[in-house]
Amino acid sequence: MAQNQKVAMVTGGNRGCGLAFVRRLCQLPFPGTVYLTSRDEARGREAVEQLKGEGLNPSYQQLDLGDSASIRRFVDFIKRTHGGIDVVIANGAMPFPKQMTVAEIEATLRVNNKGNAELCCALMPLLRPQARMLIVSSGFGQVVHLGPELRKRFLATDTMTVAELNGLLDEYMAAVKDGSFKEKGWPDWCNKMSKIGLVALARILAREASSDRSRPGILVNAVCPGTGL
Ligand SMILES: NC(=O)c1ccc[n+]([C@@H]2O[C@H](COP(=O)([O-])OP(=O)(O)OC[C@H]3O[C@@H](n4cnc5c(N)ncnc54)[C@H](OP(=O)(O)O)[C@@H]3O)[C@@H](O)[C@H]2O)c1
């Protein structure tokens, strides 16, 4: 029975936009299971109880984008329990305060970009026909924030691999570390870099999905949720 149900999941579902995504999915006539996931189990279960108090019925799984074992555990759970997935909302992210140390920038990009890439790539083979994968980026994710040469490289997603994209982010980190990022055309704020990277990730995965004729109708998009939540 579980194999025939539709399945949705949201990362960072315990608060903010993530909680709103889960709430909306549960309010829809969605024929299946909606997983609220969070890095912290107590906060996630509290959010599930909050939604249950509103008459909704999300399920819960722990998922920390900074922990490969947690990502693998979640993906294995979905495969074992449902055999596939229909809606993936990659929303979870560490914040970008204006003042960050180099170590904090590196740790944040590790979670927000490499963690998201790891999760989305692992879920790609499980996407069912007509599935939707939404990667939450931002208006800051526009290549206009890059110098002309870097802009061309980030727009080359018709051939780029996820490993190559991660390599570009490593180049950015190296330029942050040696202080050359401005002269090399990288953005002045790592939030912009991260969100540009997430748009590129969505473009790569969208290309891969559209070339898979065995599973038609899969859409991968990057979105800006707007501001103010
Ligand atoms: N709100 C805006 O104005 C705005 C504008 C543009 C883009 N965005 C993007 O929209 C998304 C959601 O924004 P928001 O305002 O709702 O953010 P938020 O209130 O800061 O919530 C972020 C969520 O991500 C989770 N998270 C942090 N680290 C994680 C990790 N390692 N693994 C899994 N989840 C993790 C947080 O969990 P904890 O509670 O445990 O910290 C929280 O649930 C983000 O990608 C953000 O960059 C937001």
The ligand as an SDF file (V2000), in Angstrom:
LIG
                    3D

 48 52  0  0  0  0  0  0  0  0999 V2000
   12.8710   34.4490    4.6220 N   0  0  0  0  0  0  0  0  0  0  0  0
   13.3400   35.1770    3.6180 C   0  0  0  0  0  0  0  0  0  0  0  0
   13.1870   36.3910    3.5820 O   0  0  0  0  0  0  0  0  0  0  0  0
   14.0810   34.4930    2.4890 C   0  0  0  0  0  0  0  0  0  0  0  0
   14.4090   35.1980    1.3200 C   0  0  0  0  0  0  0  0  0  0  0  0
   15.0720   34.5440    0.2920 C   0  0  0  0  0  0  0  0  0  0  0  0
   15.4230   33.2090    0.4250 C   0  0  0  0  0  0  0  0  0  0  0  0
   15.1250   32.5570    1.5700 N   0  0  0  0  0  0  0  0  0  0  0  0
   15.4940   31.1330    1.6640 C   0  0  0  0  0  0  0  0  0  0  0  0
   14.3430   30.3800    1.9950 O   0  0  0  0  0  0  0  0  0  0  0  0
   14.7060   29.2650    2.7990 C   0  0  0  0  0  0  0  0  0  0  0  0
   13.9360   29.2910    4.1050 C   0  0  0  0  0  0  0  0  0  0  0  0
   14.1200   30.5580    4.6950 O   0  0  0  0  0  0  0  0  0  0  0  0
   13.5420   30.8700    6.1370 P   0  0  0  0  0  0  0  0  0  0  0  0
   13.4450   32.3530    6.2510 O   0  0  0  0  0  0  0  0  0  0  0  0
   12.3600   30.0290    6.4080 O   0  0  0  0  0  0  0  0  0  0  0  0
   14.7930   30.3960    7.0290 O   0  0  0  0  0  0  0  0  0  0  0  0
   14.8280   30.0980    8.6080 P   0  0  0  0  0  0  0  0  0  0  0  0
   13.6300   30.6260    9.2990 O   0  0  0  0  0  0  0  0  0  0  0  0
   16.1850   30.5280    9.0450 O   0  0  0  0  0  0  0  0  0  0  0  0
   14.7300   28.5010    8.6530 O   0  0  0  0  0  0  0  0  0  0  0  0
   15.7650   27.7510    8.1260 C   0  0  0  0  0  0  0  0  0  0  0  0
   15.4370   26.2920    8.3160 C   0  0  0  0  0  0  0  0  0  0  0  0
   16.5570   25.5340    7.8310 O   0  0  0  0  0  0  0  0  0  0  0  0
   16.9480   24.6520    8.8620 C   0  0  0  0  0  0  0  0  0  0  0  0
   18.3360   24.2500    8.8090 N   0  0  0  0  0  0  0  0  0  0  0  0
   19.4410   24.9220    9.2000 C   0  0  0  0  0  0  0  0  0  0  0  0
   20.5210   24.1370    9.0920 N   0  0  0  0  0  0  0  0  0  0  0  0
   20.0880   22.9320    8.6300 C   0  0  0  0  0  0  0  0  0  0  0  0
   20.7210   21.7030    8.3510 C   0  0  0  0  0  0  0  0  0  0  0  0
   22.0340   21.5160    8.5400 N   0  0  0  0  0  0  0  0  0  0  0  0
   19.9750   20.6620    7.8970 N   0  0  0  0  0  0  0  0  0  0  0  0
   18.6350   20.8090    7.7150 C   0  0  0  0  0  0  0  0  0  0  0  0
   17.9760   21.9420    7.9880 N   0  0  0  0  0  0  0  0  0  0  0  0
   18.6950   22.9960    8.4490 C   0  0  0  0  0  0  0  0  0  0  0  0
   16.6190   25.3880   10.1620 C   0  0  0  0  0  0  0  0  0  0  0  0
   16.6110   24.4710   11.2510 O   0  0  0  0  0  0  0  0  0  0  0  0
   16.8830   24.9580   12.7680 P   0  0  0  0  0  0  0  0  0  0  0  0
   15.5710   25.4820   13.2890 O   0  0  0  0  0  0  0  0  0  0  0  0
   17.3400   23.7080   13.4410 O   0  0  0  0  0  0  0  0  0  0  0  0
   17.9350   26.0340   12.7090 O   0  0  0  0  0  0  0  0  0  0  0  0
   15.2490   25.9210    9.8000 C   0  0  0  0  0  0  0  0  0  0  0  0
   14.2840   24.9240    9.9110 O   0  0  0  0  0  0  0  0  0  0  0  0
   16.2090   29.3740    3.0040 C   0  0  0  0  0  0  0  0  0  0  0  0
   16.8460   28.6030    2.0130 O   0  0  0  0  0  0  0  0  0  0  0  0
   16.4770   30.8480    2.7980 C   0  0  0  0  0  0  0  0  0  0  0  0
   17.7940   31.1200    2.4360 O   0  0  0  0  0  0  0  0  0  0  0  0
   14.4560   33.1480    2.5980 C   0  0  0  0  0  0  0  0  0  0  0  0
  1  2  1  0
  2  3  2  0
  2  4  1  0
  4  5  1  0
  4 48  2  0
  5  6  2  0
  6  7  1  0
  7  8  2  0
  8  9  1  0
  8 48  1  0
  9 10  1  0
  9 46  1  0
 10 11  1  0
 11 12  1  0
 11 44  1  0
 12 13  1  0
 13 14  1  0
 14 15  2  0
 14 16  1  0
 14 17  1  0
 17 18  1  0
 18 19  2  0
 18 20  1  0
 18 21  1  0
 21 22  1  0
 22 23  1  0
 23 24  1  0
 23 42  1  0
 24 25  1  0
 25 26  1  0
 25 36  1  0
 26 27  1  0
 26 35  1  0
 27 28  2  0
 28 29  1  0
 29 30  1  0
 29 35  2  0
 30 31  1  0
 30 32  2  0
 32 33  1  0
 33 34  2  0
 34 35  1  0
 36 37  1  0
 36 42  1  0
 37 38  1  0
 38 39  2  0
 38 40  1  0
 38 41  1  0
 42 43  1  0
 44 45  1  0
 44 46  1  0
 46 47  1  0
M  CHG  2   8   1  16  -1
M  END
$$$$
